[in-house]
């Protein structure tokens, strides 16, 4: 599928309206509230943005994900999209997403075509309100991970999200020895993608199913 065909189908699907928070539900851990409810009960939060970077790879459309290095913070070692908090000098959240893509994976802004904006996700544990932006890159250059922020860059075929064996669940043990039962996740390229990233991918999946 070429760039124009994909963008046309994506925009046609978006014209019907975003799937919204209901599309997050299948990938939300048990007892996690919807983002809008969680944000209402939080006095302060930090704005952030991520880039859902898609590109043409022959017969498929692929998406870029990164793995964070291991560190003591709540998001250490997790799979995510390139992104981060909004700086005071950022003109808007789209600028934040583009800047973070440049800083974390060396993707130049001029190569990125904005395709759409997905439903924001609130992360209660870190108090980040995440705005996802969908970008398309016609010819993907070599991506270079930021040594401090990114452990690894990898990509996957977005249509893998539609496969029955991609959606799974497991019990997860966290650093404080807390165990969370039956956490839903996407199994992507033999990696566990869960939490806010999986919720965003769940909405992307719902949009692809409209094509």
KEMI-363168 format. One line per field, with one value per residue: residue in three letters; residue number from 1; x, z, y of N, C-alpha, C in turn. Coordinates in steps of 0.05 Angstrom, whole numbers, plus 5000, padded with zeros to 4 digits. Atoms other than C-alpha are relative to their C-alpha. Layout:
N
resn	ala  ... $
resi	NUM  ... $
n.east	X  ... $
n.up	Z  ... $
n.north	Y  ... $
ca.east	X  ... $
ca.up	Z  ... $
ca.north	Y  ... $
c.east	X  ... $
c.up	Z  ... $
c.north	Y  ... $
//
This chain:
211
resn	unk  unk  unk  unk  unk  unk  unk  unk  unk  unk  unk  unk  unk  unk  unk  unk  unk  unk  unk  unk  unk  unk  unk  unk  unk  unk  unk  unk  unk  unk  unk  unk  unk  unk  unk  unk  unk  unk  unk  unk  unk  unk  unk  unk  unk  unk  unk  unk  unk  unk  unk  unk  unk  unk  unk  unk  unk  unk  unk  unk  unk  unk  unk  unk  unk  unk  unk  unk  unk  unk  unk  unk  unk  unk  unk  unk  unk  unk  unk  unk  unk  unk  unk  unk  unk  unk  unk  unk  unk  unk  unk  unk  unk  unk  unk  unk  unk  unk  unk  unk  unk  unk  unk  unk  unk  unk  unk  unk  unk  unk  unk  unk  unk  unk  unk  unk  unk  unk  unk  unk  unk  unk  unk  unk  unk  unk  unk  unk  unk  unk  unk  unk  unk  unk  unk  unk  unk  unk  unk  unk  unk  unk  unk  unk  unk  unk  unk  unk  unk  unk  unk  unk  unk  unk  unk  unk  unk  unk  unk  unk  unk  unk  unk  unk  unk  unk  unk  unk  unk  unk  unk  unk  unk  unk  unk  unk  unk  unk  unk  unk  unk  unk  unk  unk  unk  unk  unk  unk  unk  unk  unk  unk  unk  unk  unk  unk  unk  unk  unk  unk  unk  unk  unk  unk  unk  unk  unk  unk  unk  unk  unk $
resi	1  2  3  4  5  6  7  8  9  10  11  12  13  14  15  16  17  18  19  20  21  22  23  24  25  26  27  28  29  30  31  32  33  34  35  36  37  38  39  40  41  42  43  44  45  46  47  48  49  50  51  52  53  54  55  56  57  58  59  60  61  62  63  64  65  66  67  68  69  70  71  72  73  74  75  76  77  78  79  80  81  82  83  84  85  86  87  88  89  90  91  92  93  94  95  96  97  98  99  100  101  102  103  104  105  106  107  108  109  110  111  112  113  114  115  116  117  118  119  120  121  122  123  124  125  126  127  128  129  130  131  132  133  134  135  136  137  138  139  140  141  142  143  144  145  146  147  148  149  150  151  152  153  154  155  156  157  158  159  160  161  162  163  164  165  166  167  168  169  170  171  172  173  174  175  176  177  178  179  180  181  182  183  184  185  186  187  188  189  190  191  192  193  194  195  196  197  198  199  200  201  202  203  204  205  206  207  208  209  210  211 $
n.east	5017  4984  5006  5025  5023  5002  5010  5028  5016  4998  5016  5028  5008  5001  5023  5023  4997  4981  5012  5001  4991  5010  4981  4978  5009  4990  4972  4997  4998  5024  5004  4990  5022  4996  4983  5015  5007  4976  4990  5018  4993  4972  4998  4977  4989  4981  5006  4979  5009  4984  5003  5005  4986  5006  4985  5004  4978  5007  5028  5011  4996  4987  5001  4976  5001  4974  4999  4985  4980  5008  4994  5017  5026  5023  5002  4976  5000  5026  5003  5016  4995  4983  5017  4993  5015  4999  4982  5012  4994  5014  5023  5024  4993  4989  4971  4988  4998  4980  4974  4992  4991  4973  4981  4998  4994  4987  5018  5002  5028  5010  5007  5024  5026  5020  5024  5023  4997  5017  5011  4979  5000  4989  4985  5003  4976  4980  5015  4996  5022  4985  5014  4986  5001  4992  4984  4992  4975  5000  4975  4989  4971  4989  5007  4978  5011  4986  4987  5011  5028  5011  4983  5002  5022  5009  5024  5018  5022  5024  5022  4997  5018  5026  4998  5012  4980  4984  5011  4996  5000  4982  4995  4975  4988  4987  4976  5007  5010  5029  5008  5026  5011  5014  4995  5001  4978  4995  4974  4990  4972  4991  4998  5025  5007  5023  5004  5010  4993  5019  5026  4999  5000  5027  5016  4989  5011  5028  5001  4993  5023  5019  4991 $
n.up	5000  5001  4980  5005  4995  4971  4988  5008  4984  4972  4997  5003  4975  4980  5005  4986  4971  4986  4983  4974  4976  5000  5014  4981  4978  5002  4992  4974  4978  4983  4981  5009  5010  5026  4997  4993  4972  4984  5001  4984  4972  4997  5000  5017  5019  5019  5028  5016  5027  5013  5029  5012  5025  5020  5025  5021  5002  5021  5000  4974  4986  4974  4978  4984  4971  4987  4973  4982  4984  4972  4980  4976  5005  5004  5028  5008  5014  5014  5029  5003  5024  4994  4990  4974  4989  5015  4989  4999  5026  5022  5008  4996  4995  5024  5000  4980  5011  5021  4988  4986  5021  5008  4979  4991  5021  5022  5024  5006  5001  5027  5012  4987  5008  4979  5010  4982  4971  4987  4974  4979  4979  4975  4985  4972  4983  5005  5004  5027  5019  5025  5025  5022  5027  5021  5022  5022  5013  5026  5002  4973  4998  4977  4974  4981  4973  4981  4982  4973  4999  5015  5000  5026  5019  5017  5015  5004  5019  4985  5003  4979  4978  5005  4997  4975  4980  4991  4975  4980  4973  4982  4974  5000  4974  5002  4984  4972  4996  5005  5023  5012  5014  5026  5014  5029  5015  5027  5005  5025  5005  4976  4977  4985  5002  4983  4989  5017  5028  5010  5002  5025  5023  5002  5016  5028  5010  5006  5024  5023  5006  5016  5028 $
n.north	4976  4976  4979  4986  5019  5004  4976  4997  5018  4992  4976  5008  5013  4979  4983  5013  4994  5018  5021  4988  5015  5027  5017  5005  5017  5028  5001  4987  5018  5002  4978  4975  4983  4986  4977  4976  5002  4998  4973  4984  5003  4992  4971  4991  5020  4990  5005  5013  5009  5021  5003  5027  4996  5021  4997  5020  5019  5018  5009  4995  4975  5007  4980  4999  5000  5000  5010  4982  5014  5005  4980  5003  4988  5018  5009  5013  5026  5005  4994  4976  4983  4977  4978  4990  4978  4974  4979  4973  4987  5013  4984  5016  5028  5012  4993  5018  5027  4999  4996  5025  5019  4992  5004  5027  5019  4985  4997  4972  4990  4996  5026  5010  4989  5005  5014  4997  4999  5020  4993  4997  5020  4990  5021  4992  5004  4979  4975  4989  5000  5006  4995  5015  4989  5020  4989  5019  4994  5014  5015  5000  5000  5015  4988  5003  4996  4984  5019  4997  5003  5023  5024  5013  4992  5022  4994  5023  4996  4991  5019  5021  4994  5013  5029  5010  5008  4977  4991  5020  4989  5014  4988  4984  4993  4974  4997  5001  5027  5001  5016  4992  5023  4998  4975  5004  4988  5009  5014  4988  5006  5015  4981  4995  4972  4997  4974  4979  5006  5020  4986  4984  5018  5012  4981  5002  5025  4995  4983  5017  5017  4985  4997 $
ca.east	5000  5029  5029  4971  4926  4941  4930  4865  4838  4862  4829  4765  4763  4777  4721  4673  4698  4752  4737  4754  4764  4720  4773  4823  4782  4808  4879  4865  4889  4834  4808  4842  4793  4781  4829  4776  4753  4823  4842  4781  4806  4876  4891  4957  4983  5037  5023  5061  5057  5080  5091  5059  5108  5084  5121  5115  5156  5139  5074  5063  5055  5101  5101  5160  5166  5222  5244  5266  5330  5324  5320  5286  5228  5159  5168  5237  5248  5178  5159  5133  5126  5179  5153  5156  5133  5118  5174  5156  5187  5144  5092  5041  5037  5048  5114  5129  5116  5159  5215  5216  5220  5280  5314  5299  5304  5337  5276  5278  5214  5211  5203  5140  5070  5016  4959  4916  4908  4883  4848  4891  4910  4921  4974  4954  5020  5063  5008  5022  4967  4991  4968  4984  4999  5001  5056  5072  5142  5147  5220  5245  5318  5364  5339  5390  5370  5388  5437  5405  5332  5326  5353  5327  5285  5242  5184  5124  5070  5008  4963  4993  4948  4888  4914  4878  4942  4970  4924  4943  4943  4990  5005  5058  5106  5131  5194  5157  5138  5066  5032  4977  4933  4911  4943  4924  4979  4998  5052  5092  5157  5163  5156  5104  5070  5022  4995  4985  5023  4978  4916  4938  4952  4883  4852  4898  4874  4801  4815  4850  4789  4749  4790 $
ca.up	5000  4980  5023  4988  4992  5065  5084  5045  5080  5148  5138  5114  5177  5221  5188  5220  5288  5334  5368  5432  5503  5491  5444  5502  5546  5518  5537  5604  5666  5715  5758  5716  5704  5637  5625  5629  5697  5724  5702  5735  5801  5792  5810  5773  5712  5660  5586  5539  5468  5429  5356  5323  5266  5206  5142  5077  5076  5009  5018  5090  5133  5194  5260  5302  5375  5425  5488  5545  5583  5653  5706  5773  5744  5734  5658  5658  5610  5579  5506  5483  5425  5419  5460  5525  5565  5534  5545  5562  5495  5454  5413  5418  5431  5359  5363  5426  5390  5330  5374  5415  5351  5330  5397  5412  5345  5300  5254  5220  5225  5151  5135  5177  5149  5202  5189  5250  5325  5369  5436  5495  5549  5622  5662  5736  5764  5731  5721  5647  5599  5533  5466  5408  5339  5277  5228  5161  5132  5058  5059  5127  5140  5187  5257  5312  5385  5436  5482  5545  5528  5483  5492  5425  5364  5329  5280  5266  5213  5237  5210  5262  5311  5278  5289  5343  5376  5385  5443  5506  5582  5638  5711  5721  5779  5792  5827  5894  5889  5874  5828  5780  5753  5681  5651  5577  5527  5454  5437  5384  5355  5417  5464  5516  5499  5553  5590  5556  5493  5485  5497  5441  5395  5411  5383  5322  5313  5315  5262  5216  5222  5190  5126 $
ca.north	5000  5067  5130  5164  5102  5091  5164  5166  5104  5129  5197  5164  5122  5183  5222  5172  5194  5166  5100  5136  5109  5049  5022  5026  4980  4913  4932  4965  4928  4906  4964  5016  5074  5107  5164  5218  5193  5186  5256  5286  5260  5288  5360  5365  5328  5337  5345  5299  5273  5212  5198  5137  5134  5093  5078  5039  4975  4943  4904  4927  4988  4985  5022  5044  5026  5034  5000  5044  5027  4998  5052  5063  5104  5075  5069  5037  4979  4988  4988  5055  5104  5158  5216  5254  5313  5381  5432  5503  5524  5476  5514  5457  5383  5364  5401  5360  5294  5315  5340  5276  5234  5274  5270  5197  5162  5216  5222  5290  5331  5346  5272  5266  5277  5286  5237  5245  5252  5196  5197  5221  5172  5190  5151  5155  5129  5182  5235  5243  5262  5232  5259  5210  5238  5193  5209  5176  5173  5156  5135  5115  5133  5096  5108  5120  5110  5162  5128  5155  5149  5088  5018  4992  5012  4960  4959  4915  4906  4944  4889  4842  4878  4844  4773  4733  4709  4779  4797  4760  4768  4749  4761  4815  4824  4894  4920  4926  4852  4871  4822  4845  4790  4781  4842  4848  4861  4856  4805  4842  4817  4771  4831  4848  4914  4936  4996  5063  5041  4981  5024  5071  5013  4985  5049  5045  4973  4996  5048  4997  4952  5008  5006 $
c.east	5018  4990  4973  4976  4996  4988  4971  4982  5000  4982  4970  4989  4997  4976  4975  5000  5020  4985  4999  5008  4989  5019  5025  4994  5013  5029  5005  5002  4975  5001  5013  4977  5006  5016  4985  4991  5024  5011  4983  5006  5028  5002  5021  5009  5019  4992  5023  4988  5019  4995  4996  5011  4995  5016  4994  5024  4992  4970  4986  5004  5011  4999  5025  4994  5028  4998  5018  5022  4989  5009  4979  4972  4979  4998  5026  4996  4974  5003  4982  5003  5021  4982  5010  4984  5004  5019  4986  5005  4985  4975  4974  5009  5009  5030  5015  5005  5022  5028  5011  5009  5028  5021  5004  5008  5013  4983  4995  4970  4990  4992  4972  4975  4980  4975  4976  5009  4981  4992  5022  4996  5013  5013  5000  5026  5021  4987  5007  4974  5013  4982  5015  4995  5009  5015  5006  5026  5002  5025  5015  5031  5010  4994  5022  4989  5017  5011  4989  4971  4989  5020  5000  4977  4992  4974  4983  4979  4974  4977  5003  4981  4973  5000  4990  5021  5018  4991  5001  4997  5019  5001  5027  5010  5016  5023  4994  4988  4969  4994  4973  4991  4988  5003  5000  5024  5000  5027  5009  5029  5013  5005  4973  4995  4974  4997  4991  5007  4981  4972  4999  4999  4973  4981  5009  4988  4970  4997  5007  4978  4978  5007  4983 $
c.up	5000  5020  4995  5006  5030  5014  4994  5017  5030  5005  4997  5025  5022  4997  5013  5030  5013  5016  5029  5023  5000  4986  5018  5018  4998  5010  5027  5022  5018  5020  4991  4989  4972  5005  5009  5029  5018  5001  5016  5029  5007  4998  4981  4982  4981  4971  4986  4974  4990  4970  4992  4972  4982  4975  4982  4999  4979  5001  5027  5009  5028  5019  5017  5030  5012  5027  5017  5015  5028  5018  5022  4996  4993  4971  4990  4988  4984  4971  4997  4972  5008  5009  5028  5007  4983  5014  4999  4974  4976  4993  5004  5004  4976  4998  5020  4988  4978  5012  5014  4980  4990  5021  5007  4979  4975  4975  4995  4996  4972  4985  5009  4991  5022  4987  5017  5029  5013  5028  5022  5021  5025  5015  5029  5015  4996  4995  4974  4985  4972  4976  4977  4973  4981  4978  4980  4988  4975  4997  5027  4999  5022  5026  5020  5028  5017  5022  5028  5003  4988  5000  4972  4984  4985  4986  4997  4979  5015  4998  5018  5023  4997  5004  5028  5021  5009  5027  5021  5028  5017  5027  5000  5028  4997  5021  5030  5008  4999  4975  4990  4982  4973  4986  4970  4987  4971  4999  4973  4997  5026  5024  5012  4999  5015  5009  4980  4971  4987  4996  4974  4976  4997  4984  4971  4987  4992  4975  4975  4992  4984  4971  4982 $
c.north	5025  5021  5012  4982  4997  5025  5005  4982  5008  5024  4994  4988  5021  5018  4988  5005  4980  4979  5008  4980  4971  4980  4994  4976  4972  4998  5015  4979  5001  5023  5026  5017  5011  5025  5025  5000  5004  5029  5019  5000  5007  5030  5010  4977  5015  4993  4986  4991  4978  4999  4971  5002  4975  5004  4977  4982  4978  4994  5007  5028  4993  5023  4998  5000  5000  4986  5018  4984  4995  5022  4998  5012  4980  4989  4987  4973  4995  5006  5024  5011  5021  5023  5008  5024  5025  5019  5027  5015  4988  5016  4986  4971  4985  5006  4982  4972  5000  5003  4975  4979  5006  4994  4970  4980  5013  5001  5030  5008  5002  4975  4990  5015  4994  4988  5004  5002  4980  5010  5001  4978  5012  4977  5008  4999  5021  5027  5014  4998  4998  5005  4986  5014  4978  5014  4978  5010  4983  4983  5002  4999  4981  5014  4995  5005  5019  4982  5001  4992  4974  4977  4987  5012  4975  5008  4975  5007  5006  4980  4976  5005  4986  4970  4992  4994  5023  5011  4978  5013  4983  5014  5014  5005  5026  5002  4998  4973  4998  4984  5010  4977  5007  5027  4996  5013  4990  4986  5008  4995  4988  5018  5005  5030  5004  5029  5021  4995  4981  5012  5017  4982  4987  5019  4999  4975  5004  5016  4983  4982  5014  5002  4983 $
//
